[in-house]
Amino acid sequence: MMKPTYILANGLVPFIFVVPPLDLTITTSQKIEKIDIISFGEKIKLGEKNVDIISFSTFLPSIKSPFYSLKNPLIPISAIELLKKWKTEKRTLNFIIPEYLIFYKCKITKIEYPIKERTGDIDISISLSEDRLLKKEPNLLTGLIERI
């Protein structure tokens, strides 16, 4: 069985999760509006697709761990700091899992990392939100989308 490679890339700078998560959740949804018509019932109107939310949990191995790899030579706390920096700077990143043909342009929206004194490994949960272009560009002055 092939071990998938989870990559979060900032341009040409890759961040490889050397221990692939056991679970990956991708949430995709649609905007809906329920319309209540008296004497007829409800009707649902489908709108545009919401952005996809990607979330997973893994751990960042310490240098002494058998899971440590030079694919990501950062010590766990430095790896966390790099991810936090990308989140704070609102960087558009590429999330790639080549084995599953998954590719998203996204931004980091949430990072959780409890620090427990054990082996030096740090558990991490991360949420990414798809970053896509709007079909219509907003007016730069008002920030509103022009009507046709």
DSSP file with accessible surface (Angstrom, degrees, kcal/mol):
  #  RESIDUE AA STRUCTURE BP1 BP2  ACC     N-H-->O    O-->H-N    N-H-->O    O-->H-N    TCO  KAPPA ALPHA  PHI   PSI    X-CA   Y-CA   Z-CA
    1    1 A M              0   0  234      0, 0.0     2,-0.3     0, 0.0     0, 0.0   0.000 360.0 360.0 360.0 135.2    0.0    0.0    0.0
    2    2 A M        -     0   0  128      1,-0.0     0, 0.0    97,-0.0     0, 0.0  -0.561 360.0-134.2 -82.3 135.0    1.3    3.4   -1.0
    3    3 A K        -     0   0  134     -2,-0.3    96,-0.1     1,-0.0    -1,-0.0  -0.786  27.6-127.7 -88.4 119.5    1.9    6.0    1.7
    4    4 A P        -     0   0   18      0, 0.0     2,-0.6     0, 0.0    93,-0.0  -0.346  12.4-131.7 -69.9 151.0    0.4    9.4    0.4
    5    5 A T        -     0   0   39     15,-0.1     2,-0.6    14,-0.0    94,-0.2  -0.913  14.3-157.6-104.7 118.4    2.6   12.5    0.4
    6    6 A Y  E     -A   17   0A   7     11,-0.7    11,-2.6    -2,-0.6     2,-0.4  -0.878  17.7-179.7 -97.9 118.5    0.9   15.6    2.0
    7    7 A I  E     -AB  16  96A  32     89,-2.6    89,-2.8    -2,-0.6     2,-0.5  -0.969  19.9-172.0-123.9 132.7    2.5   18.8    0.7
    8    8 A L  E     -AB  15  95A   0      7,-2.7     7,-1.9    -2,-0.4     2,-0.5  -0.985  22.0-167.0-118.7 113.0    1.7   22.4    1.6
    9    9 A A  E     -AB  14  94A  10     85,-3.1    85,-2.6    -2,-0.5     2,-0.8  -0.900  23.5-162.7-113.7 133.1    3.7   24.6   -0.7
   10   10 A N  E >  S-A   13   0A  27      3,-2.8     3,-2.1    -2,-0.5     2,-0.4  -0.884  74.8 -61.2-106.0  91.7    4.4   28.4   -0.5
   11   11 A G  T 3  S-     0   0   53     -2,-0.8    83,-0.1    81,-0.3    82,-0.0  -0.504 121.8 -14.4  65.8-120.1    5.5   29.0   -4.1
   12   12 A L  T 3  S+     0   0  178     -2,-0.4    -1,-0.3    -3,-0.1    -3,-0.0   0.347 117.9  97.1 -95.2   6.1    8.6   26.9   -4.5
   13   13 A V  E <   -A   10   0A  82     -3,-2.1    -3,-2.8     2,-0.0     2,-0.3  -0.839  62.8-159.6 -98.6 105.7    9.0   26.3   -0.7
   14   14 A P  E     -A    9   0A  79      0, 0.0     2,-0.5     0, 0.0    -5,-0.2  -0.606  13.3-161.7 -88.0 144.4    7.4   22.9    0.2
   15   15 A F  E     -A    8   0A   1     -7,-1.9    -7,-2.7    -2,-0.3     2,-0.5  -0.975  16.9-163.8-118.1 109.8    6.3   21.9    3.6
   16   16 A I  E     -A    7   0A  31     -2,-0.5     2,-1.0    55,-0.3    -9,-0.2  -0.855  17.6-141.6-101.7 126.4    6.0   18.1    3.6
   17   17 A F  E     -A    6   0A   5    -11,-2.6   -11,-0.7    -2,-0.5    43,-0.1  -0.773  17.1-165.7 -82.6 103.0    4.1   16.3    6.4
   18   18 A V  S    S+     0   0   17     -2,-1.0    -1,-0.2     1,-0.2    42,-0.1   0.749  78.3  55.4 -69.4 -23.4    6.4   13.3    6.8
   19   19 A V  S    S-     0   0   20     40,-0.4    40,-0.3    -3,-0.1    -1,-0.2  -0.915  91.6-139.4-106.8 104.1    3.8   11.4    8.8
   20   20 A P        -     0   0   24      0, 0.0    -2,-0.1     0, 0.0   -15,-0.1  -0.379  23.8-107.1 -65.2 140.3    0.7   11.3    6.6
   21   21 A P        -     0   0   11      0, 0.0    37,-0.2     0, 0.0     3,-0.1  -0.296  13.6-136.5 -62.6 150.1   -2.6   11.8    8.5
   22   22 A L  S    S+     0   0  167     35,-0.5     2,-0.4     1,-0.2    36,-0.1   0.836  90.5  34.0 -73.1 -34.4   -4.8    8.8    9.1
   23   23 A D        -     0   0  126     34,-0.4    34,-0.7     2,-0.0     2,-0.4  -0.968  61.6-172.9-127.3 140.5   -7.9   10.8    8.2
   24   24 A L  E     -C   56   0A  46     -2,-0.4     2,-0.5    32,-0.1    32,-0.2  -0.999   9.6-162.3-128.1 130.2   -8.4   13.7    5.7
   25   25 A T  E     -C   55   0A  71     30,-2.9    30,-2.7    -2,-0.4     2,-0.5  -0.971   8.0-177.1-117.5 124.6  -11.7   15.5    5.6
   26   26 A I  E     -C   54   0A  62     -2,-0.5     2,-0.6    28,-0.2    28,-0.2  -0.988  10.6-162.5-117.8 117.7  -12.8   17.7    2.6
   27   27 A T  E     +C   53   0A  71     26,-3.2    26,-2.2    -2,-0.5     2,-0.4  -0.910  11.4 176.6-103.9 121.6  -16.1   19.5    3.1
   28   28 A T        +     0   0   86     -2,-0.6     2,-0.3    24,-0.2    24,-0.1  -0.981   9.1 165.3-124.0 134.7  -17.8   20.8    0.1
   29   29 A S        -     0   0   52     -2,-0.4    21,-2.2    21,-0.3     2,-0.4  -0.897  27.2-128.6-143.6 173.7  -21.2   22.4    0.2
   30   30 A Q  E     -G   49   0B  91     -2,-0.3     2,-0.3    19,-0.3    19,-0.2  -0.949  27.4-112.5-127.1 142.4  -23.6   24.6   -1.8
   31   31 A K  E     -     0   0B 118     17,-2.3    16,-3.5    -2,-0.4     2,-0.3  -0.594  41.5-174.7 -71.1 133.5  -25.4   27.8   -0.8
   32   32 A I  E     -G   46   0B 102     -2,-0.3     2,-0.4    14,-0.2    14,-0.2  -0.965  17.6-161.6-131.2 152.5  -29.1   27.1   -0.6
   33   33 A E  E     -G   45   0B 118     12,-2.1    12,-2.9    -2,-0.3     2,-0.5  -0.991  13.1-146.3-132.5 122.8  -32.1   29.3    0.0
   34   34 A K  E     -G   44   0B 127     -2,-0.4     2,-0.5    10,-0.2    10,-0.2  -0.777  11.5-162.5 -90.0 131.5  -35.4   27.9    1.2
   35   35 A I  E     -G   43   0B  65      8,-3.4     8,-2.7    -2,-0.5     2,-0.7  -0.966   6.9-150.4-115.7 123.5  -38.5   29.7   -0.1
   36   36 A D  E     -G   42   0B 119     -2,-0.5     2,-0.6     6,-0.2     6,-0.2  -0.853  11.1-166.3 -97.4 114.0  -41.8   29.1    1.7
   37   37 A I  E >>  -G   41   0B  68      4,-3.3     4,-2.6    -2,-0.7     3,-1.9  -0.909  25.3-119.7-103.9 118.1  -44.7   29.4   -0.7
   38   38 A I  T 34 S+     0   0  145     -2,-0.6     4,-0.0     1,-0.3    -2,-0.0  -0.293  95.0   6.4 -58.4 134.7  -48.0   29.6    1.1
   39   39 A S  T 34 S+     0   0  118      1,-0.1    -1,-0.3     0, 0.0     0, 0.0   0.344 129.4  60.2  75.1  -7.7  -50.4   26.8    0.2
   40   40 A F  T <4 S-     0   0  180     -3,-1.9     2,-0.3     1,-0.3    -2,-0.2   0.634  95.9-129.9-117.3 -29.4  -47.7   25.0   -1.9
   41   41 A G  E  <  -G   37   0B  34     -4,-2.6    -4,-3.3     2,-0.0     2,-0.3  -0.766  45.4 -26.6 113.0-157.9  -44.9   24.2    0.6
   42   42 A E  E     -G   36   0B 121     -2,-0.3     2,-0.4    -6,-0.2    -6,-0.2  -0.722  45.6-168.1-101.2 148.5  -41.2   24.9    0.4
   43   43 A K  E     -G   35   0B 132     -8,-2.7    -8,-3.4    -2,-0.3     2,-0.5  -0.981  14.4-140.6-129.8 143.3  -38.9   25.2   -2.6
   44   44 A I  E     -G   34   0B  92     -2,-0.4     2,-0.5   -10,-0.2   -10,-0.2  -0.907   8.2-160.7-109.0 131.5  -35.1   25.2   -2.5
   45   45 A K  E     -G   33   0B 130    -12,-2.9   -12,-2.1    -2,-0.5     2,-0.4  -0.953  15.0-142.0-109.7 122.6  -33.1   27.5   -4.7
   46   46 A L  E     -G   32   0B 116     -2,-0.5   -14,-0.2   -14,-0.2     2,-0.1  -0.712  21.2-175.4 -86.5 135.6  -29.4   26.4   -5.1
   47   47 A G  E     -     0   0B  33    -16,-3.5     3,-0.1    -2,-0.4    -1,-0.1  -0.109  38.9 -42.7-106.4-153.0  -26.8   29.1   -5.3
   48   48 A E  E     -     0   0B 106      1,-0.1   -17,-2.3   -18,-0.1    -1,-0.3  -0.296  67.6 -90.1 -75.6 161.5  -23.1   29.0   -5.9
   49   49 A K  E     -G   30   0B  68    -19,-0.2   -19,-0.3    -3,-0.1    -1,-0.1  -0.465  39.7-129.4 -70.5 135.4  -20.7   26.5   -4.4
   50   50 A N        -     0   0   41    -21,-2.2   -21,-0.3    -2,-0.2    -1,-0.1  -0.416  37.9 -85.3 -75.7 163.6  -19.1   27.4   -1.1
   51   51 A V        -     0   0   59     -2,-0.1     2,-0.2   -23,-0.1   -22,-0.1  -0.408  48.7-110.4 -68.0 146.1  -15.4   27.2   -0.6
   52   52 A D        -     0   0   11    -24,-0.1    78,-2.8    -3,-0.1     2,-0.5  -0.552  24.8-146.5 -76.8 145.1  -14.1   23.7    0.3
   53   53 A I  E     -CD  27 129A  60    -26,-2.2   -26,-3.2    76,-0.2     2,-0.4  -0.963  11.9-165.9-114.3 127.5  -12.7   23.2    3.8
   54   54 A I  E     +CD  26 128A   0     74,-2.8    74,-3.3    -2,-0.5     2,-0.3  -0.944  12.5 171.3-114.7 130.9   -9.9   20.7    4.2
   55   55 A S  E     +CD  25 127A  33    -30,-2.7   -30,-2.9    -2,-0.4     2,-0.3  -0.998   4.7 154.2-143.0 146.7   -8.8   19.4    7.6
   56   56 A F  E     -CD  24 126A   9     70,-1.8    70,-2.6    -2,-0.3     2,-0.4  -0.973  25.6-139.0-160.0 163.3   -6.5   16.8    9.0
   57   57 A S  E     + D   0 125A  64    -34,-0.7   -35,-0.5    -2,-0.3   -34,-0.4  -0.981  33.2 136.8-130.0 143.0   -4.5   15.9   12.1
   58   58 A T  E     - D   0 124A  17     66,-2.5    66,-2.8    -2,-0.4     2,-0.3  -0.800  43.0-102.3-155.9-163.2   -1.0   14.4   12.3
   59   59 A F  E     - D   0 123A  44    -40,-0.3   -40,-0.4    64,-0.3    64,-0.3  -0.984  15.0-131.8-137.9 152.6    2.2   14.9   14.3
   60   60 A L  E     - D   0 122A   9     62,-3.1    62,-2.0    -2,-0.3     2,-0.1  -0.918  34.0-133.7-100.4 114.1    5.5   16.6   13.6
   61   61 A P        -     0   0    8      0, 0.0     8,-0.1     0, 0.0    60,-0.1  -0.400  11.7-123.8 -75.1 146.0    8.3   14.2   14.7
   62   62 A S    >   -     0   0   14     13,-0.1     3,-1.5    -2,-0.1     6,-0.3  -0.312  32.9-101.2 -76.3 168.3   11.2   15.3   16.7
   63   63 A I  T 3  S+     0   0  100      1,-0.3     5,-0.1    57,-0.1    -1,-0.1   0.840 123.7  53.0 -61.6 -31.0   14.8   14.7   15.5
   64   64 A K  T 3  S+     0   0  199     55,-0.2    -1,-0.3     3,-0.0    56,-0.1   0.557  88.2 105.8 -83.0  -6.2   15.1   11.7   17.8
   65   65 A S  S X  S-     0   0   15     -3,-1.5     3,-1.4     1,-0.1    55,-0.0  -0.453  74.9-132.3 -75.5 145.5   11.9   10.1   16.4
   66   66 A P  T 3  S+     0   0  126      0, 0.0    -1,-0.1     0, 0.0    -3,-0.0   0.690 109.1  59.8 -67.5 -14.9   12.1    7.1   14.0
   67   67 A F  T 3  S+     0   0  119     -5,-0.1    -4,-0.1     2,-0.0    -3,-0.0   0.538  77.6 118.0 -87.5  -9.1    9.6    9.0   11.9
   68   68 A Y    <   -     0   0   58     -3,-1.4     2,-0.3    -6,-0.3    -6,-0.1  -0.308  42.6-178.9 -60.8 140.2   11.9   12.0   11.4
   69   69 A S    >   -     0   0   34      3,-0.4     3,-1.4    -8,-0.1   -51,-0.1  -0.998  40.1-129.5-142.7 147.8   12.9   12.6    7.8
   70   70 A L  T 3  S+     0   0  141     -2,-0.3    -2,-0.0     1,-0.3    -1,-0.0   0.542  98.0  85.8 -74.0  -3.5   15.0   15.0    5.9
   71   71 A K  T 3  S+     0   0  134      1,-0.3   -55,-0.3     2,-0.1    -1,-0.3   0.810 111.4  17.8 -61.9 -30.6   12.1   15.6    3.6
   72   72 A N  S <  S+     0   0   17     -3,-1.4    -3,-0.4   -57,-0.1    -1,-0.3  -0.744  77.2 178.5-138.4  89.8   11.1   18.2    6.3
   73   73 A P        +     0   0   76      0, 0.0    -3,-0.1     0, 0.0     2,-0.1   0.500  42.0 115.9 -77.3  -0.3   14.2   18.9    8.4
   74   74 A L        -     0   0   64      1,-0.1    -2,-0.1     2,-0.1     0, 0.0  -0.401  70.0-119.3 -70.1 142.0   12.5   21.4   10.7
   75   75 A I     >  -     0   0   72      1,-0.1     4,-2.3    -2,-0.1     3,-0.4  -0.439  38.2-101.3 -71.1 156.0   12.2   20.6   14.3
   76   76 A P  H  > S+     0   0   10      0, 0.0     4,-2.4     0, 0.0     5,-0.2   0.872 120.0  47.9 -52.3 -45.3    8.5   20.5   15.4
   77   77 A I  H  > S+     0   0   72      1,-0.2     4,-2.3     2,-0.2     5,-0.1   0.887 112.6  49.8 -68.9 -33.3    8.3   24.0   17.0
   78   78 A S  H  > S+     0   0   51     -3,-0.4     4,-2.2     2,-0.2    -1,-0.2   0.889 109.7  51.9 -68.6 -36.8   10.1   25.6   14.0
   79   79 A A  H  X S+     0   0    1     -4,-2.3     4,-2.3     2,-0.2    -2,-0.2   0.925 109.8  49.1 -63.5 -44.0    7.6   23.8   11.7
   80   80 A I  H  X S+     0   0    0     -4,-2.4     4,-2.8    -5,-0.2     5,-0.2   0.925 110.2  51.4 -60.3 -45.0    4.7   25.2   13.8
   81   81 A E  H  X S+     0   0   91     -4,-2.3     4,-2.3     1,-0.2    -1,-0.2   0.887 108.9  50.7 -62.1 -38.6    6.2   28.7   13.6
   82   82 A L  H  X S+     0   0   42     -4,-2.2     4,-2.4     2,-0.2    -1,-0.2   0.943 111.9  46.6 -64.9 -45.0    6.5   28.5    9.8
   83   83 A L  H  X S+     0   0    0     -4,-2.3     4,-2.1     1,-0.2    -2,-0.2   0.911 112.7  50.2 -63.4 -40.7    2.9   27.4    9.4
   84   84 A K  H  X S+     0   0   67     -4,-2.8     4,-3.0     2,-0.2    -1,-0.2   0.899 109.0  52.6 -63.5 -39.0    1.7   30.2   11.8
   85   85 A K  H  X S+     0   0  101     -4,-2.3     4,-2.6     2,-0.2    -2,-0.2   0.937 109.7  47.7 -62.2 -46.2    3.7   32.7    9.8
   86   86 A W  H  <>S+     0   0    7     -4,-2.4     5,-2.3     2,-0.2     4,-0.2   0.880 113.4  49.3 -62.5 -36.6    2.1   31.6    6.6
   87   87 A K  H ><5S+     0   0   81     -4,-2.1     3,-1.3     3,-0.2    -2,-0.2   0.947 112.0  46.9 -67.0 -47.6   -1.3   31.8    8.3
   88   88 A T  H 3<5S+     0   0  108     -4,-3.0    -2,-0.2     1,-0.3    -1,-0.2   0.890 112.6  49.4 -62.0 -39.3   -0.7   35.3    9.7
   89   89 A E  T 3<5S-     0   0   81     -4,-2.6    -1,-0.3    -5,-0.2    -2,-0.2   0.470 107.4-129.5 -80.3  -0.6    0.6   36.6    6.4
   90   90 A K  T < 5 -     0   0  155     -3,-1.3    -3,-0.2    -4,-0.2     2,-0.1   0.873  39.0-173.8  54.1  42.4   -2.6   35.1    4.7
   91   91 A R      < -     0   0   90     -5,-2.3     2,-0.6    -6,-0.2    17,-0.4  -0.408  26.4-126.8 -68.8 137.9   -0.4   33.3    2.1
   92   92 A T        -     0   0   57     -2,-0.1   -81,-0.3    15,-0.1     2,-0.2  -0.797  39.8-174.6 -83.5 121.2   -2.1   31.5   -0.7
   93   93 A L  E     - E   0 106A   1     13,-3.6    13,-2.8    -2,-0.6     2,-0.6  -0.723  26.6-122.0-115.6 164.3   -0.6   28.0   -0.6
   94   94 A N  E     -BE   9 105A  31    -85,-2.6   -85,-3.1    -2,-0.2     2,-0.6  -0.951  20.2-160.8-107.8 121.3   -0.8   24.9   -2.8
   95   95 A F  E     +BE   8 104A   0      9,-3.1     9,-2.2    -2,-0.6     2,-0.4  -0.923  19.8 178.7-101.8 121.8   -2.1   21.8   -1.0
   96   96 A I  E     +BE   7 103A  44    -89,-2.8   -89,-2.6    -2,-0.6     7,-0.2  -0.986  29.5 173.4-133.0 132.2   -1.1   18.7   -2.9
   97   97 A I  E > > - E   0 102A   0      5,-2.4     5,-2.0    -2,-0.4     3,-1.2  -0.844  15.4-173.1-128.2  91.5   -1.6   15.0   -2.4
   98   98 A P  G > 5S+     0   0   63      0, 0.0     3,-1.2     0, 0.0    -1,-0.1   0.854  79.0  59.4 -58.5 -36.2   -0.3   13.6   -5.7
   99   99 A E  G 3 5S+     0   0   56      1,-0.3   -97,-0.0   -94,-0.2    -3,-0.0   0.775 114.5  36.6 -64.7 -26.8   -1.3   10.0   -5.0
  100  100 A Y  G < 5S-     0   0  124     -3,-1.2    -1,-0.3     2,-0.1     3,-0.1   0.306 109.6-119.9-104.7   3.9   -5.0   11.0   -4.7
  101  101 A L  T < 5 +     0   0  160     -3,-1.2     2,-0.5    -4,-0.4    -2,-0.1   0.876  60.4 153.8  56.6  39.4   -4.8   13.7   -7.4
  102  102 A I  E   < +E   97   0A  31     -5,-2.0    -5,-2.4     2,-0.0     2,-0.3  -0.882  12.3 163.9-101.4 126.8   -5.8   16.3   -4.9
  103  103 A F  E     +E   96   0A 120     -2,-0.5     2,-0.4    -7,-0.2    -7,-0.2  -0.964   4.3 168.3-144.1 123.9   -4.7   19.9   -5.6
  104  104 A Y  E     -E   95   0A  37     -9,-2.2    -9,-3.1    -2,-0.3     2,-0.5  -0.999  32.3-140.9-135.1 139.7   -6.1   23.0   -3.9
  105  105 A K  E     +E   94   0A 101     -2,-0.4    26,-3.0   -11,-0.2     2,-0.3  -0.881  52.3 150.6 -87.2 128.1   -5.1   26.7   -3.8
  106  106 A C  E     -EF  93 130A   0    -13,-2.8   -13,-3.6    -2,-0.5     2,-0.3  -0.929  44.2-128.5-153.2 173.1   -5.8   27.5   -0.2
  107  107 A K  E     - F   0 129A  61     22,-2.2    22,-2.6    -2,-0.3     2,-0.4  -0.955  34.5-109.3-127.4 149.0   -5.1   29.5    3.0
  108  108 A I  E     + F   0 128A  10    -17,-0.4    20,-0.2    -2,-0.3     3,-0.1  -0.664  38.3 170.6 -77.4 125.9   -4.5   28.2    6.5
  109  109 A T  E     +     0   0A  66     18,-2.7     2,-0.3    -2,-0.4    19,-0.2   0.645  62.1  18.2-109.9 -20.6   -7.5   29.1    8.6
  110  110 A K  E     - F   0 127A 103     17,-1.6    17,-2.6     2,-0.0     2,-0.4  -0.971  52.3-177.4-156.5 135.9   -6.9   27.2   11.8
  111  111 A I  E     - F   0 126A  26     -2,-0.3     2,-0.4    15,-0.2    15,-0.2  -0.998   6.8-177.3-132.1 128.2   -3.9   25.5   13.5
  112  112 A E  E     + F   0 125A  98     13,-2.9    13,-2.7    -2,-0.4    -2,-0.0  -0.996   8.0 166.1-124.1 133.3   -4.2   23.6   16.8
  113  113 A Y        -     0   0   67     -2,-0.4     2,-0.3    11,-0.2    11,-0.2  -0.748  18.2-160.0-150.1  97.8   -1.2   22.1   18.5
  114  114 A P        -     0   0   65      0, 0.0     2,-0.7     0, 0.0     9,-0.7  -0.588  17.8-140.6 -73.0 136.1   -1.3   20.8   22.1
  115  115 A I        +     0   0   99     -2,-0.3     2,-0.4     7,-0.1     7,-0.1  -0.907  26.0 176.1-102.5 114.2    2.2   20.6   23.6
  116  116 A K        -     0   0  107     -2,-0.7     2,-1.0     5,-0.4     4,-0.4  -0.954  34.1-120.7-118.2 136.0    2.6   17.5   25.7
  117  117 A E  S    S+     0   0  176     -2,-0.4    -2,-0.0     1,-0.1     2,-0.0  -0.645  74.3  98.8 -79.0 102.4    5.8   16.5   27.3
  118  118 A R  S    S-     0   0  147     -2,-1.0    -1,-0.1     3,-0.2     0, 0.0   0.044  94.0 -14.9-140.9 -93.2    6.6   13.0   25.9
  119  119 A T  S    S-     0   0   90      2,-0.1   -55,-0.2    -3,-0.1     3,-0.1   0.448  90.5 -99.1-104.8  -6.1    8.9   12.4   23.1
  120  120 A G  S    S+     0   0   44      1,-0.4     2,-0.1    -4,-0.4   -57,-0.1   0.304  83.8 129.1  98.4  -9.7    9.3   15.9   21.6
  121  121 A D        -     0   0   26    -59,-0.1     2,-0.5   -60,-0.1    -1,-0.4  -0.478  49.4-145.2 -71.9 152.3    6.8   15.2   18.9
  122  122 A I  E     -D   60   0A  14    -62,-2.0   -62,-3.1    -2,-0.1     2,-0.2  -0.985   5.7-139.0-123.8 123.6    4.0   17.8   18.5
  123  123 A D  E     -D   59   0A  46     -9,-0.7     2,-0.4    -2,-0.5   -64,-0.3  -0.554  26.2-170.2 -73.3 144.2    0.5   16.8   17.5
  124  124 A I  E     -D   58   0A   3    -66,-2.8   -66,-2.5    -2,-0.2     2,-0.4  -1.000  19.8-167.7-142.8 138.2   -1.1   19.2   15.0
  125  125 A S  E     -DF  57 112A  41    -13,-2.7   -13,-2.9    -2,-0.4     2,-0.4  -0.993  18.8-173.6-119.1 135.0   -4.6   19.8   13.6
  126  126 A I  E     -DF  56 111A   2    -70,-2.6   -70,-1.8    -2,-0.4     2,-0.4  -0.976  13.6-161.5-134.8 140.2   -4.8   22.1   10.6
  127  127 A S  E     -DF  55 110A  27    -17,-2.6   -18,-2.7    -2,-0.4   -17,-1.6  -0.989   9.7-169.3-121.1 134.4   -7.7   23.5    8.6
  128  128 A L  E     -DF  54 108A   0    -74,-3.3   -74,-2.8    -2,-0.4     2,-0.4  -0.926   8.7-150.6-120.5 144.8   -7.4   25.0    5.1
  129  129 A S  E     -DF  53 107A  24    -22,-2.6   -22,-2.2    -2,-0.4   -76,-0.2  -0.972  28.3-109.1-117.8 133.4   -9.9   26.9    3.1
  130  130 A E  E     - F   0 106A  38    -78,-2.8     2,-0.6    -2,-0.4   -24,-0.3  -0.270  26.7-150.7 -56.8 137.3  -10.0   26.9   -0.6
  131  131 A D        +     0   0   60    -26,-3.0     2,-0.3   -38,-0.2   -26,-0.2  -0.937  30.1 158.7-115.2 105.2   -8.9   30.2   -2.1
  132  132 A R        -     0   0   96     -2,-0.6     2,-0.2     0, 0.0   -81,-0.0  -0.914  41.2-101.2-129.3 159.6  -10.6   30.8   -5.5
  133  133 A L        -     0   0  153     -2,-0.3     2,-0.1     1,-0.1     4,-0.1  -0.462  36.6-115.1 -77.1 146.4  -11.3   33.7   -7.7
  134  134 A L        -     0   0  102     -2,-0.2    -1,-0.1     1,-0.1     3,-0.1  -0.475  17.8-127.1 -73.7 151.9  -14.8   35.3   -7.7
  135  135 A K  S    S+     0   0  173      1,-0.2     2,-0.4    -2,-0.1    -1,-0.1   0.841 100.4  36.2 -68.5 -32.1  -16.7   35.1  -11.0
  136  136 A K  S    S-     0   0  104      9,-0.0    -1,-0.2    -3,-0.0    -2,-0.1  -0.973  87.9-127.8-121.7 138.1  -17.2   38.8  -10.8
  137  137 A E        -     0   0  133     -2,-0.4     9,-0.6     1,-0.1     2,-0.1  -0.647  26.4-120.4 -83.6 136.9  -14.6   41.2   -9.5
  138  138 A P  B     -H  145   0C  45      0, 0.0     7,-0.3     0, 0.0     2,-0.2  -0.391  34.3 -94.2 -73.3 155.2  -15.7   43.7   -6.8
  139  139 A N     >  -     0   0   53      5,-3.6     4,-2.8     1,-0.1     5,-0.2  -0.500  30.3-140.1 -65.2 129.1  -15.5   47.5   -7.4
  140  140 A L  T  4 S+     0   0  182     -2,-0.2    -1,-0.1     1,-0.2     0, 0.0   0.829  98.5  47.0 -65.1 -30.0  -12.1   48.6   -5.9
  141  141 A L  T  4 S+     0   0  158      1,-0.1    -1,-0.2     3,-0.1    -2,-0.0   0.946 128.2  20.5 -77.9 -47.6  -13.7   51.8   -4.5
  142  142 A T  T  4 S-     0   0   83      2,-0.2    -2,-0.2     0, 0.0    -1,-0.1   0.699  90.3-132.1 -97.3 -21.6  -16.8   50.4   -2.9
  143  143 A G     <  +     0   0   53     -4,-2.8     2,-0.2     1,-0.3    -3,-0.1   0.541  67.6 122.9  79.3   5.1  -15.9   46.7   -2.5
  144  144 A L        -     0   0  118     -5,-0.2    -5,-3.6    -6,-0.1     2,-0.4  -0.681  68.1-112.2-101.1 154.9  -19.3   45.7   -4.0
  145  145 A I  B     -H  138   0C  87     -7,-0.3     2,-0.1    -2,-0.2    -8,-0.0  -0.717  36.4-118.6 -85.9 131.1  -19.9   43.6   -7.0
  146  146 A E        -     0   0  114     -9,-0.6     2,-0.2    -2,-0.4    -1,-0.1  -0.421  23.0-130.2 -68.8 141.0  -21.4   45.6   -9.9
  147  147 A R              0   0  237     -2,-0.1    -1,-0.1     1,-0.1     0, 0.0  -0.628 360.0 360.0 -87.1 153.6  -24.9   44.6  -11.1
  148  148 A I              0   0  196     -2,-0.2    -1,-0.1     0, 0.0     0, 0.0  -0.616 360.0 360.0 -90.4 360.0  -25.5   44.0  -14.8
